[in-house]
Amino acid sequence: MMMQTDNFALFTKEVKIGITLSKRLHFIRDKRLLQISLKKDGF
């Protein structure tokens, strides 16, 4: 039983880390896309 809770805690931690990373990646990609579209408009 103890092992299960431990694994679950680890799993939740990894999921949280994964979500944070994907959010960060999306933010970086959106920023890059925004810069590219601004360049096209001549800003």
CHARMM-style PDB file with segment names, atoms N, HN, CA, C and O in Angstrom:
ATOM      1  N   MET     1       0.835  -1.200   0.000  1.00  0.00      PROA
ATOM      2  CA  MET     1       0.000   0.000   0.000  1.00  0.00      PROA
ATOM      3  C   MET     1       0.876   1.258   0.000  1.00  0.00      PROA
ATOM      4  O   MET     1       0.611   2.225  -0.715  1.00  0.00      PROA
ATOM      5  N   MET     2       1.908   1.212   0.812  1.00  0.00      PROA
ATOM      6  HN  MET     2       2.123   0.426   1.392  1.00  0.00      PROA
ATOM      7  CA  MET     2       2.810   2.363   0.911  1.00  0.00      PROA
ATOM      8  C   MET     2       3.448   2.652  -0.448  1.00  0.00      PROA
ATOM      9  O   MET     2       3.559   3.806  -0.862  1.00  0.00      PROA
ATOM     10  N   MET     3       3.864   1.591  -1.128  1.00  0.00      PROA
ATOM     11  HN  MET     3       3.774   0.654  -0.791  1.00  0.00      PROA
ATOM     12  CA  MET     3       4.502   1.739  -2.439  1.00  0.00      PROA
ATOM     13  C   MET     3       3.566   2.446  -3.422  1.00  0.00      PROA
ATOM     14  O   MET     3       3.993   3.302  -4.197  1.00  0.00      PROA
ATOM     15  N   GLN     4       2.304   2.079  -3.378  1.00  0.00      PROA
ATOM     16  HN  GLN     4       1.958   1.383  -2.749  1.00  0.00      PROA
ATOM     17  CA  GLN     4       1.330   2.648  -4.312  1.00  0.00      PROA
ATOM     18  C   GLN     4       1.205   4.164  -4.154  1.00  0.00      PROA
ATOM     19  O   GLN     4       1.205   4.902  -5.139  1.00  0.00      PROA
ATOM     20  N   THR     5       1.099   4.621  -2.896  1.00  0.00      PROA
ATOM     21  HN  THR     5       1.099   4.021  -2.096  1.00  0.00      PROA
ATOM     22  CA  THR     5       0.968   6.064  -2.662  1.00  0.00      PROA
ATOM     23  C   THR     5       2.222   6.781  -3.124  1.00  0.00      PROA
ATOM     24  O   THR     5       2.149   7.879  -3.675  1.00  0.00      PROA
ATOM     25  N   ASP     6       3.378   6.157  -2.898  1.00  0.00      PROA
ATOM     26  HN  ASP     6       3.437   5.265  -2.450  1.00  0.00      PROA
ATOM     27  CA  ASP     6       4.653   6.729  -3.308  1.00  0.00      PROA
ATOM     28  C   ASP     6       4.684   6.899  -4.822  1.00  0.00      PROA
ATOM     29  O   ASP     6       5.036   7.963  -5.332  1.00  0.00      PROA
ATOM     30  N   ASN     7       4.315   5.846  -5.528  1.00  0.00      PROA
ATOM     31  HN  ASN     7       4.029   4.982  -5.113  1.00  0.00      PROA
ATOM     32  CA  ASN     7       4.292   5.889  -6.991  1.00  0.00      PROA
ATOM     33  C   ASN     7       3.313   6.946  -7.486  1.00  0.00      PROA
ATOM     34  O   ASN     7       3.578   7.656  -8.456  1.00  0.00      PROA
ATOM     35  N   PHE     8       2.183   7.035  -6.804  1.00  0.00      PROA
ATOM     36  HN  PHE     8       1.968   6.458  -6.016  1.00  0.00      PROA
ATOM     37  CA  PHE     8       1.168   8.002  -7.212  1.00  0.00      PROA
ATOM     38  C   PHE     8       1.690   9.426  -7.048  1.00  0.00      PROA
ATOM     39  O   PHE     8       1.473  10.276  -7.911  1.00  0.00      PROA
ATOM     40  N   ALA     9       2.380   9.683  -5.933  1.00  0.00      PROA
ATOM     41  HN  ALA     9       2.555   8.993  -5.231  1.00  0.00      PROA
ATOM     42  CA  ALA     9       2.952  11.007  -5.677  1.00  0.00      PROA
ATOM     43  C   ALA     9       3.968  11.347  -6.759  1.00  0.00      PROA
ATOM     44  O   ALA     9       3.999  12.466  -7.272  1.00  0.00      PROA
ATOM     45  N   LEU    10       4.794  10.371  -7.097  1.00  0.00      PROA
ATOM     46  HN  LEU    10       4.769   9.462  -6.681  1.00  0.00      PROA
ATOM     47  CA  LEU    10       5.813  10.569  -8.128  1.00  0.00      PROA
ATOM     48  C   LEU    10       5.144  10.853  -9.471  1.00  0.00      PROA
ATOM     49  O   LEU    10       5.571  11.734 -10.218  1.00  0.00      PROA
ATOM     50  N   PHE    11       4.093  10.094  -9.762  1.00  0.00      PROA
ATOM     51  HN  PHE    11       3.747   9.379  -9.155  1.00  0.00      PROA
ATOM     52  CA  PHE    11       3.367  10.254 -11.017  1.00  0.00      PROA
ATOM     53  C   PHE    11       2.768  11.656 -11.126  1.00  0.00      PROA
ATOM     54  O   PHE    11       2.880  12.306 -12.166  1.00  0.00      PROA
ATOM     55  N   THR    12       2.130  12.120 -10.042  1.00  0.00      PROA
ATOM     56  HN  THR    12       2.040  11.593  -9.197  1.00  0.00      PROA
ATOM     57  CA  THR    12       1.526  13.456 -10.056  1.00  0.00      PROA
ATOM     58  C   THR    12       2.589  14.515 -10.265  1.00  0.00      PROA
ATOM     59  O   THR    12       2.383  15.486 -10.994  1.00  0.00      PROA
ATOM     60  N   LYS    13       3.736  14.318  -9.615  1.00  0.00      PROA
ATOM     61  HN  LYS    13       3.903  13.529  -9.023  1.00  0.00      PROA
ATOM     62  CA  LYS    13       4.841  15.265  -9.744  1.00  0.00      PROA
ATOM     63  C   LYS    13       5.283  15.344 -11.206  1.00  0.00      PROA
ATOM     64  O   LYS    13       5.463  16.434 -11.749  1.00  0.00      PROA
ATOM     65  N   GLU    14       5.456  14.184 -11.833  1.00  0.00      PROA
ATOM     66  HN  GLU    14       5.310  13.299 -11.391  1.00  0.00      PROA
ATOM     67  CA  GLU    14       5.896  14.140 -13.232  1.00  0.00      PROA
ATOM     68  C   GLU    14       4.871  14.783 -14.153  1.00  0.00      PROA
ATOM     69  O   GLU    14       5.229  15.486 -15.097  1.00  0.00      PROA
ATOM     70  N   VAL    15       3.601  14.541 -13.875  1.00  0.00      PROA
ATOM     71  HN  VAL    15       3.310  13.970 -13.108  1.00  0.00      PROA
ATOM     72  CA  VAL    15       2.543  15.136 -14.702  1.00  0.00      PROA
ATOM     73  C   VAL    15       2.584  16.655 -14.585  1.00  0.00      PROA
ATOM     74  O   VAL    15       2.475  17.368 -15.582  1.00  0.00      PROA
ATOM     75  N   LYS    16       2.745  17.144 -13.345  1.00  0.00      PROA
ATOM     76  HN  LYS    16       2.834  16.565 -12.535  1.00  0.00      PROA
ATOM     77  CA  LYS    16       2.814  18.595 -13.133  1.00  0.00      PROA
ATOM     78  C   LYS    16       4.001  19.185 -13.878  1.00  0.00      PROA
ATOM     79  O   LYS    16       3.889  20.237 -14.506  1.00  0.00      PROA
ATOM     80  N   ILE    17       5.141  18.502 -13.805  1.00  0.00      PROA
ATOM     81  HN  ILE    17       5.232  17.647 -13.295  1.00  0.00      PROA
ATOM     82  CA  ILE    17       6.343  18.967 -14.503  1.00  0.00      PROA
ATOM     83  C   ILE    17       6.086  18.983 -16.010  1.00  0.00      PROA
ATOM     84  O   ILE    17       6.456  19.933 -16.701  1.00  0.00      PROA
ATOM     85  N   GLY    18       5.452  17.929 -16.509  1.00  0.00      PROA
ATOM     86  HN  GLY    18       5.152  17.157 -15.948  1.00  0.00      PROA
ATOM     87  CA  GLY    18       5.155  17.839 -17.936  1.00  0.00      PROA
ATOM     88  C   GLY    18       4.246  18.963 -18.401  1.00  0.00      PROA
ATOM     89  O   GLY    18       4.457  19.539 -19.468  1.00  0.00      PROA
ATOM     90  N   ILE    19       3.235  19.276 -17.599  1.00  0.00      PROA
ATOM     91  HN  ILE    19       3.064  18.808 -16.732  1.00  0.00      PROA
ATOM     92  CA  ILE    19       2.307  20.354 -17.943  1.00  0.00      PROA
ATOM     93  C   ILE    19       3.039  21.689 -17.976  1.00  0.00      PROA
ATOM     94  O   ILE    19       2.843  22.497 -18.883  1.00  0.00      PROA
ATOM     95  N   THR    20       3.890  21.909 -16.966  1.00  0.00      PROA
ATOM     96  HN  THR    20       4.048  21.252 -16.229  1.00  0.00      PROA
ATOM     97  CA  THR    20       4.651  23.161 -16.905  1.00  0.00      PROA
ATOM     98  C   THR    20       5.540  23.301 -18.126  1.00  0.00      PROA
ATOM     99  O   THR    20       5.624  24.371 -18.728  1.00  0.00      PROA
ATOM    100  N   LEU    21       6.210  22.200 -18.490  1.00  0.00      PROA
ATOM    101  HN  LEU    21       6.142  21.331 -18.001  1.00  0.00      PROA
ATOM    102  CA  LEU    21       7.112  22.232 -19.642  1.00  0.00      PROA
ATOM    103  C   LEU    21       6.359  22.516 -20.929  1.00  0.00      PROA
ATOM    104  O   LEU    21       6.804  23.324 -21.745  1.00  0.00      PROA
ATOM    105  N   SER    22       5.217  21.856 -21.118  1.00  0.00      PROA
ATOM    106  HN  SER    22       4.855  21.201 -20.455  1.00  0.00      PROA
ATOM    107  CA  SER    22       4.469  22.059 -22.362  1.00  0.00      PROA
ATOM    108  C   SER    22       3.917  23.482 -22.435  1.00  0.00      PROA
ATOM    109  O   SER    22       3.857  24.075 -23.512  1.00  0.00      PROA
ATOM    110  N   LYS    23       3.511  24.027 -21.279  1.00  0.00      PROA
ATOM    111  HN  LYS    23       3.559  23.544 -20.404  1.00  0.00      PROA
ATOM    112  CA  LYS    23       3.035  25.416 -21.265  1.00  0.00      PROA
ATOM    113  C   LYS    23       4.158  26.344 -21.685  1.00  0.00      PROA
ATOM    114  O   LYS    23       3.959  27.267 -22.473  1.00  0.00      PROA
ATOM    115  N   ARG    24       5.352  26.083 -21.141  1.00  0.00      PROA
ATOM    116  HN  ARG    24       5.513  25.332 -20.500  1.00  0.00      PROA
ATOM    117  CA  ARG    24       6.503  26.924 -21.452  1.00  0.00      PROA
ATOM    118  C   ARG    24       6.840  26.831 -22.934  1.00  0.00      PROA
ATOM    119  O   ARG    24       7.139  27.839 -23.574  1.00  0.00      PROA
ATOM    120  N   LEU    25       6.791  25.613 -23.477  1.00  0.00      PROA
ATOM    121  HN  LEU    25       6.548  24.794 -22.957  1.00  0.00      PROA
ATOM    122  CA  LEU    25       7.096  25.416 -24.896  1.00  0.00      PROA
ATOM    123  C   LEU    25       6.086  26.138 -25.777  1.00  0.00      PROA
ATOM    124  O   LEU    25       6.456  26.770 -26.767  1.00  0.00      PROA
ATOM    125  N   HSD    26       4.807  26.041 -25.414  1.00  0.00      PROA
ATOM    126  HN  HSD    26       4.507  25.527 -24.610  1.00  0.00      PROA
ATOM    127  CA  HSD    26       3.771  26.720 -26.186  1.00  0.00      PROA
ATOM    128  C   HSD    26       3.995  28.225 -26.160  1.00  0.00      PROA
ATOM    129  O   HSD    26       3.831  28.907 -27.172  1.00  0.00      PROA
ATOM    130  N   PHE    27       4.373  28.735 -24.984  1.00  0.00      PROA
ATOM    131  HN  PHE    27       4.506  28.181 -24.162  1.00  0.00      PROA
ATOM    132  CA  PHE    27       4.610  30.171 -24.838  1.00  0.00      PROA
ATOM    133  C   PHE    27       5.750  30.616 -25.742  1.00  0.00      PROA
ATOM    134  O   PHE    27       5.645  31.629 -26.433  1.00  0.00      PROA
ATOM    135  N   ILE    28       6.843  29.851 -25.735  1.00  0.00      PROA
ATOM    136  HN  ILE    28       6.928  29.027 -25.174  1.00  0.00      PROA
ATOM    137  CA  ILE    28       8.006  30.177 -26.568  1.00  0.00      PROA
ATOM    138  C   ILE    28       7.623  30.143 -28.048  1.00  0.00      PROA
ATOM    139  O   ILE    28       7.995  31.028 -28.820  1.00  0.00      PROA
ATOM    140  N   ARG    29       6.867  29.100 -28.432  1.00  0.00      PROA
ATOM    141  HN  ARG    29       6.565  28.381 -27.805  1.00  0.00      PROA
ATOM    142  CA  ARG    29       6.475  28.959 -29.836  1.00  0.00      PROA
ATOM    143  C   ARG    29       5.553  30.108 -30.256  1.00  0.00      PROA
ATOM    144  O   ARG    29       5.705  30.665 -31.343  1.00  0.00      PROA
ATOM    145  N   ASP    30       4.605  30.456 -29.394  1.00  0.00      PROA
ATOM    146  HN  ASP    30       4.482  30.004 -28.511  1.00  0.00      PROA
ATOM    147  CA  ASP    30       3.690  31.555 -29.705  1.00  0.00      PROA
ATOM    148  C   ASP    30       4.448  32.866 -29.848  1.00  0.00      PROA
ATOM    149  O   ASP    30       4.153  33.678 -30.725  1.00  0.00      PROA
ATOM    150  N   LYS    31       5.431  33.061 -28.969  1.00  0.00      PROA
ATOM    151  HN  LYS    31       5.671  32.402 -28.256  1.00  0.00      PROA
ATOM    152  CA  LYS    31       6.224  34.285 -29.027  1.00  0.00      PROA
ATOM    153  C   LYS    31       6.973  34.358 -30.349  1.00  0.00      PROA
ATOM    154  O   LYS    31       7.038  35.409 -30.987  1.00  0.00      PROA
ATOM    155  N   ARG    32       7.540  33.217 -30.752  1.00  0.00      PROA
ATOM    156  HN  ARG    32       7.487  32.363 -30.234  1.00  0.00      PROA
ATOM    157  CA  ARG    32       8.296  33.162 -32.005  1.00  0.00      PROA
ATOM    158  C   ARG    32       7.375  33.422 -33.194  1.00  0.00      PROA
ATOM    159  O   ARG    32       7.730  34.158 -34.114  1.00  0.00      PROA
ATOM    160  N   LEU    33       6.201  32.818 -33.170  1.00  0.00      PROA
ATOM    161  HN  LEU    33       5.913  32.220 -32.423  1.00  0.00      PROA
ATOM    162  CA  LEU    33       5.239  33.023 -34.263  1.00  0.00      PROA
ATOM    163  C   LEU    33       4.812  34.481 -34.331  1.00  0.00      PROA
ATOM    164  O   LEU    33       4.645  35.042 -35.414  1.00  0.00      PROA
ATOM    165  N   LEU    34       4.638  35.091 -33.157  1.00  0.00      PROA
ATOM    166  HN  LEU    34       4.774  34.636 -32.277  1.00  0.00      PROA
ATOM    167  CA  LEU    34       4.249  36.493 -33.099  1.00  0.00      PROA
ATOM    168  C   LEU    34       5.340  37.364 -33.708  1.00  0.00      PROA
ATOM    169  O   LEU    34       5.052  38.281 -34.476  1.00  0.00      PROA
ATOM    170  N   GLN    35       6.588  37.077 -33.365  1.00  0.00      PROA
ATOM    171  HN  GLN    35       6.822  36.332 -32.741  1.00  0.00      PROA
ATOM    172  CA  GLN    35       7.711  37.844 -33.910  1.00  0.00      PROA
ATOM    173  C   GLN    35       7.776  37.703 -35.429  1.00  0.00      PROA
ATOM    174  O   GLN    35       8.017  38.678 -36.140  1.00  0.00      PROA
ATOM    175  N   ILE    36       7.559  36.481 -35.921  1.00  0.00      PROA
ATOM    176  HN  ILE    36       7.364  35.689 -35.344  1.00  0.00      PROA
ATOM    177  CA  ILE    36       7.601  36.241 -37.368  1.00  0.00      PROA
ATOM    178  C   ILE    36       6.489  37.027 -38.071  1.00  0.00      PROA
ATOM    179  O   ILE    36       6.727  37.656 -39.103  1.00  0.00      PROA
ATOM    180  N   SER    37       5.282  36.989 -37.513  1.00  0.00      PROA
ATOM    181  HN  SER    37       5.089  36.479 -36.675  1.00  0.00      PROA
ATOM    182  CA  SER    37       4.167  37.696 -38.152  1.00  0.00      PROA
ATOM    183  C   SER    37       4.371  39.206 -38.085  1.00  0.00      PROA
ATOM    184  O   SER    37       3.961  39.930 -38.992  1.00  0.00      PROA
ATOM    185  N   LEU    38       5.008  39.686 -37.004  1.00  0.00      PROA
ATOM    186  HN  LEU    38       5.341  39.097 -36.267  1.00  0.00      PROA
ATOM    187  CA  LEU    38       5.289  41.120 -36.905  1.00  0.00      PROA
ATOM    188  C   LEU    38       6.311  41.529 -37.951  1.00  0.00      PROA
ATOM    189  O   LEU    38       6.218  42.609 -38.533  1.00  0.00      PROA
ATOM    190  N   LYS    39       7.299  40.650 -38.191  1.00  0.00      PROA
ATOM    191  HN  LYS    39       7.375  39.772 -37.718  1.00  0.00      PROA
ATOM    192  CA  LYS    39       8.314  40.943 -39.207  1.00  0.00      PROA
ATOM    193  C   LYS    39       7.668  41.027 -40.588  1.00  0.00      PROA
ATOM    194  O   LYS    39       8.032  41.882 -41.396  1.00  0.00      PROA
ATOM    195  N   LYS    40       6.714  40.144 -40.855  1.00  0.00      PROA
ATOM    196  HN  LYS    40       6.418  39.449 -40.199  1.00  0.00      PROA
ATOM    197  CA  LYS    40       6.030  40.150 -42.152  1.00  0.00      PROA
ATOM    198  C   LYS    40       5.278  41.459 -42.357  1.00  0.00      PROA
ATOM    199  O   LYS    40       5.202  41.983 -43.469  1.00  0.00      PROA
ATOM    200  N   ASP    41       4.720  41.982 -41.254  1.00  0.00      PROA
ATOM    201  HN  ASP    41       4.782  41.557 -40.351  1.00  0.00      PROA
ATOM    202  CA  ASP    41       3.967  43.235 -41.339  1.00  0.00      PROA
ATOM    203  C   ASP    41       4.881  44.449 -41.402  1.00  0.00      PROA
ATOM    204  O   ASP    41       4.422  45.566 -41.636  1.00  0.00      PROA
ATOM    205  N   GLY    42       6.172  44.229 -41.192  1.00  0.00      PROA
ATOM    206  HN  GLY    42       6.545  43.321 -41.002  1.00  0.00      PROA
ATOM    207  CA  GLY    42       7.128  45.324 -41.319  1.00  0.00      PROA
ATOM    208  C   GLY    42       7.373  46.092 -40.034  1.00  0.00      PROA
ATOM    209  O   GLY    42       7.801  47.246 -40.073  1.00  0.00      PROA
ATOM    210  N   PHE    43       7.107  45.467 -38.893  1.00  0.00      PROA
ATOM    211  HN  PHE    43       6.760  44.530 -38.861  1.00  0.00      PROA
ATOM    212  CA  PHE    43       7.339  46.140 -37.605  1.00  0.00      PROA
ATOM    213  C   PHE    43       8.774  45.969 -37.151  1.00  0.00      PROA
ATOM    214  OT1 PHE    43       9.150  46.468 -36.090  1.00  0.00      PROA
TER     215      PHE     43
END
